[in-house]
Amino acid sequence: MYSPWLEGREDRVNPSELRRLILVVALMAAVAIVLTVLDNYFASYGYLVTYAYAAVILLGGVLVTRELAGLIARAIHGHSERTMLVVKNAITVVGYILSVIAALSYVSFSPTEFLATAAFGGLVLGLALQPTLGSFFAGILILVSGAIRPGNQVRIMTWHIPFQWAFSPGYKYFSPDQIYAGYMAEVIEIGLFFTTILTEEGQTIKMPNTIIATDAAVVTYTNRDYIFNVRYEFQNKFDPALVLKRVKEEVANYPVINCFINEQSDKDYYIIKVVLNAKEKDHAILKSEILTRLINLNRSLSAMPEAALR
């Protein structure tokens, strides 16, 4: 399956990424050596060095995890996008958790102190980062369940991002059978906290996973039968019986259920409605073809003498 997220990427591991990983490891090792030397010279400030060690462990673990996850994701690029994303994010989650545990373990020497610190820190972080953690767990749920995948078409309907369709001028929504509120987009990438989507207007947006998990509906087009309407206005000066006959001739080769004059839109026009039953995946193309025929019919009628249209 094609995805813009993967466009231009190579299947092999980039040497520059491997060098960057080695550079990060070497840099963290150098910082650890410097801290060891400082600890020997300033023993009275050993507690500061301990916290500095913990910070290096945490930062180094996060950086190494990010680089390693990227390398492994590139190495398995030949597999499906979902597999690659799940593996990459799983490595990232495990690496981050191990980094935090290692840093806390280095600072807290006793199990009791470690558990107390972890419990208190977890409570504070849980309250402060509730929206962020919600996106994190929503991302894990999306990746594990596979309910939404890169390449899916989704319609996002949420009060978090207000949506207002254009209601003026009225003819903008003359032909559609219904109006769907919300944003229509294609899923490009699913991360741990955000999902990248490409909207119908060509905009790339990163949305929190909580919105995608709770307010996004996956849109699919199937081979099931789908009944839809095509409506078109003709001027009152055209004989309705003549126009209706010509319209039926134009759509005779399509799966038409019914064709009739639906209503008068104003004092100068009346509407002919064509009801069709086609496969759901084909209805947009059929509607385009029929509208093209009706537009051409209207133009040909307009070019005829008025006496022939009465």
C-alpha positions as CSV (number, residue, x, y, z in Angstrom):
1,M,0.0,0.0,0.0
2,Y,1.3,3.4,-0.9
3,S,1.9,5.9,1.8
4,P,3.4,9.4,1.5
5,W,5.1,8.8,4.8
6,L,7.3,6.2,3.2
7,E,7.9,8.0,0.0
8,G,11.6,8.3,-0.9
9,R,12.8,6.1,2.0
10,E,15.3,3.4,1.3
11,D,14.9,-0.2,2.4
12,R,18.4,-0.4,3.8
13,V,19.8,1.1,7.0
14,N,21.3,4.5,6.4
15,P,24.9,4.7,7.6
16,S,24.5,8.2,8.9
17,E,21.8,6.9,11.3
18,L,24.2,4.2,12.6
19,R,26.9,6.8,13.0
20,R,24.5,9.0,14.9
21,L,23.7,6.1,17.3
22,I,27.3,5.4,17.9
23,L,27.9,9.1,18.5
24,V,25.2,9.3,21.1
25,V,26.5,6.2,23.0
26,A,30.1,7.7,22.9
27,L,28.8,11.1,24.1
28,M,27.0,9.5,27.0
29,A,30.0,7.4,27.9
30,A,32.2,10.6,27.9
31,V,29.8,12.4,30.2
32,A,29.8,9.5,32.6
33,I,33.6,9.5,32.7
34,V,33.6,13.2,33.4
35,L,31.1,12.7,36.3
36,T,33.3,9.9,37.7
37,V,36.3,12.2,37.8
38,L,34.3,15.0,39.4
39,D,33.0,12.6,42.0
40,N,36.6,11.7,43.0
41,Y,37.6,15.4,43.3
42,F,34.4,16.7,45.0
43,A,33.3,13.8,47.2
44,S,31.3,16.1,49.5
45,Y,29.0,16.9,46.6
46,G,28.5,13.2,45.8
47,Y,24.7,13.5,46.0
48,L,24.8,16.1,43.1
49,V,26.9,13.7,41.0
50,T,24.4,10.9,41.8
51,Y,21.5,13.0,40.4
52,A,23.6,14.0,37.4
53,Y,24.3,10.3,36.8
54,A,20.6,9.6,36.9
55,A,19.9,12.4,34.4
56,V,22.6,11.0,32.0
57,I,21.0,7.6,32.3
58,L,17.6,8.9,31.5
59,L,18.7,11.2,28.7
60,G,21.0,8.6,27.2
61,G,18.4,5.9,27.4
62,V,15.8,8.1,25.6
63,L,18.2,9.1,22.9
64,V,19.5,5.6,22.3
65,T,16.0,4.3,22.2
66,R,14.9,6.8,19.6
67,E,17.9,6.0,17.3
68,L,17.6,2.3,17.8
69,A,13.9,2.3,17.1
70,G,14.5,4.2,13.9
71,L,17.2,1.8,12.8
72,I,15.1,-1.3,13.4
73,A,12.1,0.2,11.7
74,R,14.2,0.9,8.6
75,A,15.7,-2.6,8.7
76,I,12.2,-4.2,8.6
77,H,10.9,-1.8,6.0
78,G,10.1,-4.7,3.7
79,H,7.2,-5.7,5.9
80,S,3.8,-4.0,6.2
81,E,3.5,-0.5,7.4
82,R,1.5,-1.5,10.4
83,T,4.1,-4.1,11.5
84,M,6.9,-1.5,11.2
85,L,5.0,1.1,13.2
86,V,4.0,-1.4,15.9
87,V,7.7,-2.6,16.3
88,K,9.0,0.9,16.3
89,N,6.6,2.2,18.9
90,A,7.0,-0.9,21.0
91,I,10.7,-0.5,21.2
92,T,10.2,3.2,22.0
93,V,7.8,2.5,24.9
94,V,10.0,-0.3,26.4
95,G,13.1,1.8,26.1
96,Y,11.6,4.8,27.7
97,I,10.2,2.8,30.6
98,L,13.5,1.0,31.2
99,S,15.3,4.4,31.1
100,V,13.0,5.8,33.7
101,I,13.3,2.8,35.9
102,A,17.1,2.7,35.6
103,A,17.4,6.4,36.5
104,L,15.1,6.1,39.5
105,S,16.9,3.0,40.7
106,Y,20.2,4.8,40.6
107,V,18.9,7.7,42.7
108,S,16.8,5.5,45.1
109,F,19.0,2.9,46.8
110,S,16.3,1.1,48.9
111,P,13.3,-0.6,47.4
112,T,11.0,1.2,49.9
113,E,12.4,4.6,48.8
114,F,12.2,3.6,45.2
115,L,8.5,2.5,45.5
116,A,7.6,5.7,47.4
117,T,9.3,7.9,44.9
118,A,7.7,6.0,42.0
119,A,4.2,6.2,43.6
120,F,4.4,9.9,44.4
121,G,6.0,10.8,41.0
122,G,3.4,8.7,39.2
123,L,0.5,10.5,41.0
124,V,1.9,13.9,40.2
125,L,2.7,13.1,36.6
126,G,-0.6,11.3,36.1
127,L,-2.6,14.4,37.2
128,A,-0.4,16.9,35.3
129,L,-0.1,14.9,32.1
130,Q,-3.6,13.4,31.9
131,P,-4.3,14.6,28.3
132,T,-0.9,13.5,27.1
133,L,-1.1,10.1,28.8
134,G,-4.6,9.7,27.3
135,S,-3.1,10.2,23.8
136,F,-0.3,7.8,24.7
137,F,-2.6,4.9,25.7
138,A,-4.9,5.7,22.8
139,G,-2.0,5.4,20.4
140,I,-1.1,2.0,21.9
141,L,-4.7,0.9,21.5
142,I,-4.9,2.0,17.9
143,L,-1.6,0.3,17.0
144,V,-2.4,-3.0,18.7
145,S,-6.0,-3.3,17.6
146,G,-5.3,-2.2,14.0
147,A,-8.7,-0.5,13.8
148,I,-7.2,2.5,12.1
149,R,-4.2,2.0,9.8
150,P,-2.1,4.2,7.5
151,G,-3.9,4.6,4.2
152,N,-7.4,4.5,5.8
153,Q,-9.9,7.2,4.9
154,V,-11.4,8.6,8.1
155,R,-14.0,11.2,8.9
156,I,-13.3,13.1,12.1
157,M,-16.3,14.6,13.9
158,T,-15.4,16.2,17.2
159,W,-16.2,19.3,19.2
160,H,-12.5,19.8,19.9
161,I,-12.0,21.0,16.3
162,P,-15.1,23.1,15.2
163,F,-16.4,22.4,11.8
164,Q,-18.8,24.6,9.8
165,W,-19.9,23.8,6.2
166,A,-20.5,26.6,3.7
167,F,-24.2,27.3,3.6
168,S,-24.2,30.3,1.3
169,P,-24.8,30.5,-1.6
170,G,-27.5,27.8,-1.5
171,Y,-26.5,26.1,-4.7
172,K,-23.2,25.0,-3.2
173,Y,-25.0,22.0,-1.7
174,F,-27.8,21.6,-4.3
175,S,-26.9,18.1,-5.6
176,P,-25.6,16.1,-2.6
177,D,-28.1,13.7,-1.0
178,Q,-26.8,14.7,2.4
179,I,-24.1,16.7,4.2
180,Y,-21.6,15.0,6.5
181,A,-20.1,17.2,9.2
182,G,-16.5,16.7,10.0
183,Y,-13.1,16.5,8.3
184,M,-12.4,13.9,5.7
185,A,-8.7,12.8,5.6
186,E,-6.3,10.0,4.9
187,V,-4.2,8.5,7.7
188,I,-0.5,9.0,6.9
189,E,1.3,7.9,10.1
190,I,0.3,6.7,13.6
191,G,2.6,7.6,16.4
192,L,2.5,7.1,20.2
193,F,1.0,10.5,20.9
194,F,-0.2,11.9,17.5
195,T,-1.6,10.7,14.3
196,T,-0.7,12.5,11.0
197,I,-3.5,12.9,8.6
198,L,-3.8,14.4,5.1
199,T,-7.1,16.4,4.6
200,E,-9.1,16.8,1.4
201,E,-7.7,20.3,1.1
202,G,-4.1,18.9,1.1
203,Q,-3.2,20.0,4.6
204,T,-1.1,17.8,6.8
205,I,-2.4,17.8,10.4
206,K,-1.1,16.1,13.5
207,M,-4.0,15.2,15.8
208,P,-3.9,13.8,19.3
209,N,-4.6,10.1,19.4
210,T,-7.5,10.6,21.8
211,I,-9.4,12.4,19.1
212,I,-8.6,9.7,16.5
213,A,-9.6,6.9,18.9
214,T,-12.9,8.4,20.0
215,D,-14.0,10.7,17.3
216,A,-12.8,9.2,14.0
217,A,-14.9,6.9,11.8
218,V,-13.2,4.8,9.1
219,V,-14.8,5.3,5.7
220,T,-14.7,2.3,3.3
221,Y,-16.4,1.8,-0.1
222,T,-17.7,-1.7,-0.7
223,N,-19.4,-3.7,-3.5
224,R,-22.8,-3.4,-1.8
225,D,-25.7,-1.8,-3.5
226,Y,-26.1,1.9,-2.9
227,I,-29.1,4.0,-3.8
228,F,-28.3,7.7,-4.6
229,N,-29.9,10.6,-6.4
230,V,-28.8,13.0,-9.1
231,R,-30.8,16.2,-9.3
232,Y,-30.6,18.9,-12.0
233,E,-32.4,22.2,-12.7
234,F,-34.0,23.0,-16.0
235,Q,-35.7,26.3,-17.0
236,N,-39.5,26.5,-17.0
237,K,-39.5,27.6,-20.7
238,F,-38.5,24.0,-21.5
239,D,-41.4,21.6,-21.9
240,P,-41.2,19.3,-18.8
241,A,-42.5,16.3,-20.7
242,L,-39.9,16.8,-23.5
243,V,-37.1,17.4,-21.0
244,L,-38.1,14.3,-19.0
245,K,-38.1,12.2,-22.1
246,R,-34.7,13.4,-23.2
247,V,-33.3,12.9,-19.7
248,K,-34.5,9.3,-19.6
249,E,-32.8,8.7,-23.0
250,E,-29.5,10.1,-21.7
251,V,-29.5,7.8,-18.6
252,A,-31.0,4.7,-20.3
253,N,-27.7,2.8,-20.0
254,Y,-27.3,3.4,-16.3
255,P,-28.9,1.5,-13.4
256,V,-31.8,3.9,-13.0
257,I,-34.6,3.0,-10.6
258,N,-36.8,6.1,-11.3
259,C,-36.7,9.4,-13.1
260,F,-39.2,12.2,-12.5
261,I,-39.8,15.9,-11.9
262,N,-39.1,16.3,-8.2
263,E,-40.1,19.9,-7.4
264,Q,-40.0,23.5,-8.6
265,S,-37.0,25.2,-7.1
266,D,-38.3,28.7,-7.8
267,K,-40.5,30.5,-10.3
268,D,-38.1,30.0,-13.2
269,Y,-36.8,26.4,-12.7
270,Y,-38.0,22.9,-12.0
271,I,-35.9,20.0,-10.8
272,I,-35.6,16.5,-12.4
273,K,-34.5,13.8,-10.1
274,V,-32.8,10.6,-11.2
275,V,-32.7,7.7,-8.7
276,L,-30.0,5.1,-9.2
277,N,-28.9,1.8,-7.6
278,A,-25.2,1.0,-8.1
279,K,-22.3,-0.4,-6.3
280,E,-21.2,1.9,-3.5
281,K,-17.6,2.1,-4.7
282,D,-18.8,3.2,-8.2
283,H,-21.5,5.7,-7.3
284,A,-19.2,8.8,-7.4
285,I,-18.0,8.0,-11.0
286,L,-21.6,7.3,-12.2
287,K,-22.9,10.5,-10.7
288,S,-20.1,12.5,-12.4
289,E,-21.0,10.9,-15.8
290,I,-24.7,11.5,-15.4
291,L,-24.2,15.1,-14.4
292,T,-22.0,15.6,-17.4
293,R,-24.7,14.2,-19.7
294,L,-27.4,16.5,-18.1
295,I,-25.2,19.6,-18.4
296,N,-24.6,18.9,-22.0
297,L,-28.4,18.2,-22.5
298,N,-29.2,21.5,-20.9
299,R,-26.8,23.3,-23.2
300,S,-28.2,21.7,-26.3
301,L,-31.7,22.6,-25.2
302,S,-30.7,26.2,-24.6
303,A,-29.3,26.3,-28.2
304,M,-32.6,25.1,-29.7
305,P,-35.3,27.6,-30.9
306,E,-37.9,28.3,-28.2
307,A,-40.7,27.2,-30.5
308,A,-39.3,23.6,-30.6
309,L,-39.2,23.4,-26.8
310,R,-42.9,24.2,-26.1
